[in-house]
Amino acid sequence: MKKVLFTLATVLIINMAAQAQIFQAGVKGGLSSSNVSLKELRNDPLQYTEADNLTGYHVGAFARLNILNVVLQPEFILASSGGKVEVTDNANSTNVYVEKFRFNRMDVPLLIGYNFFKVARVQAGPVASTLITAKQEGSNIKDRFANSDWGYQAGVGVDM
């Protein structure tokens, strides 16, 4: 009986919070464009020229807590990024080919912000990122990168 009452009370509280717009949750997704910047090369730096963008994606979920127009929004996002670079055999060669780099990662931002007019907001915060896969022309290069790192995210949002 206690479990039933506890479950009923929990559902009632979540329902009231959702109707009061204190708590929201949803899914998010989109497309991105990224490129690769090569630094500290072991090979001839002139070998790599003209980086180009690759189109990636991000898909995930978020929860938003809104109290007195202050927004706390944790997210969970799977993202794909990468880039293309032109490679020459050596500095004097005209033999050029393109190599693609592709990265998949899990990002977990924790954003804090302010809500304007109940539909728009500004927000920023830290992002913990974990590398899931890293490939160069299909070969696994994940061991050449850190498994995780920190970044930041800032932006504006509009509810539709």
Buried (B, 14 or more C-beta within 10 A) or exposed (E): EEEEEEEEEEEEEEEEBEEEEEBBEEEEEEEEEBBBEEEEEEEEEEBBEEBEBBEBEBEBBBEBBBEEEEBBBBBBBBBBBBBBBBBBEEEEEEEEEEBBBBBBBBBBBEBEBEBEEEEEBBBEBEBEBEBBEBBBEEEEBEEEEEEEEEEEBEEEBEEE
